[in-house]
Amino acid sequence: MEVEKRIVVNGGMRLPIGYRFHPTEQELILHYLLPKAFASPLPSSIIPVFDLFFSHPLTFPGDQKEKQRYFFCKKREVSSNEHRIKISSGDGYWKPIGKERPIIACGKTFGIRRTLAFYETNKSSSNCNKTKWSMTEYCLAGFASAKVFGEWAVYNVYERKGSKGRKQSKSREGDAEELTCVHHFMVGSDHETGPPPPSPPSSADE
C-alpha cells in the first residue's frame, strides 16, 4: 500500500495535488469541532491549531495560495466597549460583521456562525483601515456550549475578492440529512463518526 505523502508548507499541512478540503458547515461542527472539544480522534489532522488573534493574517501558517484555510483556535470574546478583538501584535483588530447564525444538523442547532473582518492599523495615523481579510467563526451551541466545550472554535480564513466573497463552506442541500446526529457520537470512541449502516432488506423486497 502506498503511504500517503503529506507536505508541510509554511507551518501548515498541504493536501496532495488535486485534493481540496471542502467541508460543509455541518461537517465542520459534527466531525471536526465536536471531536476536538471532546479530545476525541479526528477524521484527519488537516486543521492545525493556531492563535489567530496573535498576529496579522499575512503571517498565518499554511499555503497562502489556498483560497480557504481552516484553523482551530480558542474563542475570544468581543470587547463590550469597542466591539472588536484586538490582536496581540498591535497590527489591527477583528470586528464582527452581520448577525450570528445557527448551524442546524439533524433538526437541531449544534453550532453558531459569525463573520469577522480584519482592520489593519494605519501606522501614519491613529485610524484603522478595513482589509479584504475575513474569517468565519464556528463554535458549539446547545449541550456543548458549556465552558469546558465552548472554548474551542474552528475558523475559515479567506481573502475577499471584489465585493462579497462567496463562502465555500456553506451547507450543500441534503448533506445535513446524511450526517450522523450527535447522539451517535460516543465520547472516547476510537472510530470516526459517520452515517448509520443501511437497514436490512424487508421480506417484501425479496
N, C-alpha and C positions, 0 to 999 in steps of 0.2 A: 504494500500500500504506500502510495506516495505521501510523504509528510508535507502538510500544508506550510507554506513559507509565509511568514508574517514579517513585514518590513516596518521599521520604526522610522518615522520622518518627523524631525523637529520635536521629538519627545512624545509623539502620538503614534498610534497604530494605523498603518495604511493597509487597506484591503488589496488583494491581488488584482491585477489588471482585468477590467471588465466587471468587477463586483462593485455594488453600491449598497450602503447601509441606508435603507429607505423604510423605516418603521412607521406604522400608523401611531396616532396618539394613544390608542388603547394598548397597542403592543408595548409602547414605551412605559406606560403605567404598570400594566399587569406582569410583563415578562422581564422588565429591567429594573424599574424603580422599586416596585414592591419587594422583589427578592433582595435588592440592595439594602432596603430598610430592615429586612429580617436577617441580614447577613447570611443569605442562602445562595447556592450556586446560580450563576447567570448563564443564559444561553451562550454568550460569548463575552470575551473581555475587550470588546471593541470600544466601549465607552470608558475613557480614562477619568480618574479623579483629579480635579484641578480647581484651585481657588480663583474663580473668575473675577472676584472683587478685589484682587490684589494689584492687577496691572492693566495696561492698555490692551484692547483686543488685538492689536497688531503683534503683540508678543505671545499670544495664546499658542500652545503647542499644537502639533499636527500639520498636515499639508494644507497650506492656505489656498491652494488651487481648488480644494473641495468647496463647493457652494454651501454645504451644510456640515457643521461639526457639532458633535454631542459631547457633553461633559457632565459628570456627577460633581455636585458641589453642595456644601451646607448652605441652606437658605438664609438669606439676610433680610431683616425687616426694614421697611422703608421708614426713614426719619419722619416723625409726625410733624416736625416744624418745617422741614424743607421739601418733603415729599420726593425724596431721592435717596440713592445709596451711593455714597462716596467710595471711590476705590482707594486702597491704601497708598498707592504710589503718588497720589495727588494729581494724576493726569486728567481727571474728569470724574464723571459720575453716571450711574444708570438711573433712568427715570421711567417708572411705569407709564404706559400709554394705553388708553382704552379701558375696557372693563374686564374683570376676571370672568372666565367662562368655565363651566363644568365639563369634565370629561366623563362620558357615560359609557359603561360597558355592561352587558347582560342586564340592562334595565336599571342599573344603579349608578350613582355618582361615586367614582373612585378616585378622581383627580381634579385638580384645578389648574387652569392655564392662564397665564398672564404674559403680556409682551412688554419688554423694556427696551428703550432706545438709549444709545450712548452719546453723552455730551462731552466734548473734548475741551480741556482747559486752554484758553487763549493766552499764551504767555505774554503778549503785548498789552493785554488789558485784563480786567477782572471778570470779563464775561466768558461764557462757555458756548461753544458752537455745536449744534446738533450734527452728528455724523451719520453716515449710512449704515453704521453698525447697529444691529438689533439682535435680540435673543428672546426666545420663548421659554418661559419657566414652567415646568410641570412638577407639581407637588401632590402629595397624597391628600385624600379627603375621606370623610366618613370614619369608619372604625380605625383607620390607620393614621388619623390626623393627630394623635396624641404626641406629646413632645418626643418620646423615645423613637417614634417612627417618622415624625414630621420634620426632623432636622434635614434629612436628605432631599434634594431635588435634582432633576435632570434638566439640562439646558440645551437648547438647539440654537447655536450661534451662526449668524449669517450676515452678509453684507447686502443691503438692499440695492437693487439696480433700478434707476428711474424713480417712479412714483411709489408704487407699492409692490414689494417683493412677494411673490406667491409662496406660501409656506408649503414645503413638500411633505411635511409630516402630518397634514390634515387627514381626517378619517377617510377611508375608502368605503363606499357603500357596501354594507353587508358584512364587513370584517368583524364588527362587534359581536355578531351572532356566532361567528366561528371561534371566538376566543373563549378560553376557559374562564368560568366565573371564579371569584376569589375563594368561594368555599371549597373548591377543588385544590387550592393552593395549600400544601402542607408545609408548615414551618419545619425546617431542618431536613426536608426531603432532599435526596441527592439525585433527583431526576428532574428534567425540565417540565414546566407546565405545558400543557398542550390540549387540543380538543379531545373530548371524550371519545372512546372507541365506538365504532358503529354498532348499532343494535343487531342482534342475530336475526336472520330472516324468519318471518312467521310462517305458520303452516299454510296460510293462504297463498304465500308467494311460491311455494314449492310446486 
